Amino acid sequence: MRRYVLAGFVSCVLAGLFLGAVRFLDPPTPPAHNHWRGGMVRVGYAVEGNFAFKNALGVVTGESPEVARVVLERAGVREVNWVRMDFGELIGQLESGAIDMIATGMRITPARAARVAFSLPTCRVGDGHLHDEPPGVDSNAGGEPASGLCAFAFRKRDARLLEAVNRELRDYLGTPEHLHLLGQFGLKPDAVIVPN
């Protein structure tokens, strides 16, 4: 009888060790949205003119951080941790998982879109959109003004966070509140992209 009890005990211990080893060696992949479902998102930014900077009080602000604050709060995010870095580091840090989102007035380009998922565009920028033109300068002199679309960037696998942000952007972009915010950072109303 003792042998059977001992054999049963040893079998249970071995089974537990085996299951523990399997769990340790091949842990389940958490859903990409777990961190933001918990109410916190790490947002990377680089100092970029009126798009992202720290004000005199040390608060991260600018067009991108302020729009991000609004839409993330509406998406249920309770805490945003701002991570400053050089512009050239942003996409690599996003891909590595060090940050969850980029909010810095990043223009959408084919090379960037191959690496990250962009949100709906938050604004259109060009020389004439940022500030009033000085006398004698015509940003349209060559025909079409030079412009680009700026958006937030996410890891491609973070579809739920991207969808939540896009849902809130659809409701926010072009509203009087949004237009007022753009004006605070020197952006003109024609910089607004209103999604369909």
Residue pairs with C-beta under 8 A, 6 or more apart in sequence:
31 160
32 155
32 157
32 158
32 159
32 160
32 161
33 158
33 160
33 161
33 164
35 41
35 42
35 100
36 75
36 76
36 77
36 100
36 161
36 164
37 76
39 76
39 77
39 78
39 79
40 77
40 78
40 79
40 80
40 81
41 72
41 77
41 79
41 80
41 81
41 100
41 101
41 161
42 80
42 81
42 83
42 98
42 99
42 100
42 101
43 65
43 68
43 72
43 80
43 81
43 82
43 83
43 99
43 100
43 101
43 102
43 103
44 83
44 84
44 85
44 90
44 93
44 94
44 98
44 99
44 101
44 102
44 103
44 104
45 52
45 60
45 62
45 64
45 65
45 82
45 83
45 84
45 85
45 90
45 102
45 103
45 104
46 52
46 84
46 85
46 86
46 87
46 89
46 90
46 104
47 53
47 54
47 84
48 62
48 64
48 87
48 104
48 105
49 62
49 105
49 130
50 62
50 63
50 105
50 130
50 185
50 186
50 187
51 62
51 63
51 64
51 104
51 105
51 150
51 185
52 60
52 61
52 62
52 63
52 64
52 65
52 103
52 104
52 105
53 60
53 61
53 62
54 60
54 61
54 84
55 61
60 82
60 84
62 104
62 105
62 185
63 105
63 122
63 123
63 150
63 181
63 182
63 185
63 187
64 103
64 104
64 105
64 106
64 122
64 150
64 152
65 82
65 103
66 181
66 184
66 185
67 103
67 122
67 169
67 172
67 178
67 181
68 80
68 101
68 103
68 152
69 80
70 168
70 172
70 177
70 178
70 181
71 165
71 168
71 169
71 172
72 80
72 165
72 168
74 168
74 171
74 172
75 161
75 164
75 165
75 167
75 168
76 164
83 93
83 98
83 99
85 93
87 104
90 99
90 102
90 104
90 106
90 153
91 102
91 112
91 115
91 116
91 153
93 99
94 100
94 101
94 102
94 116
94 153
94 154
94 155
95 115
95 116
95 155
97 155
100 154
100 155
100 158
100 161
101 152
101 153
101 154
101 161
101 165
102 116
102 152
102 153
102 154
103 152
105 123
105 125
105 150
106 112
106 150
106 151
106 152
106 153
107 125
107 148
107 149
107 150
108 118
108 121
108 148
108 149
108 150
108 151
109 148
112 118
112 153
115 156
116 153
116 154
116 155
116 156
117 153
117 154
117 155
117 156
117 158
117 159
117 162
118 151
118 152
118 153
118 154
119 151
119 152
119 153
119 154
119 162
119 165
119 166
119 169
120 151
120 166
120 169
120 170
120 173
120 193
120 195
121 149
121 150
121 151
121 193
122 150
122 151
122 152
122 169
122 173
122 193
123 129
123 149
123 150
123 182
123 187
123 191
123 192
123 193
124 147
124 148
124 149
124 150
124 190
124 191
124 192
124 193
125 147
125 148
125 149
125 150
125 187
125 191
126 139
126 145
126 146
126 147
126 148
127 133
127 139
127 145
127 146
128 139
128 140
128 145
128 188
129 147
129 187
129 188
129 190
129 191
130 186
130 187
131 186
133 139
139 145
139 146
149 193
152 165
154 161
154 162
154 165
169 195
170 195
172 178
173 192
173 193
173 194
173 195
174 192
174 194
178 192
179 189
179 192
182 188
182 189
182 191
182 192
183 189
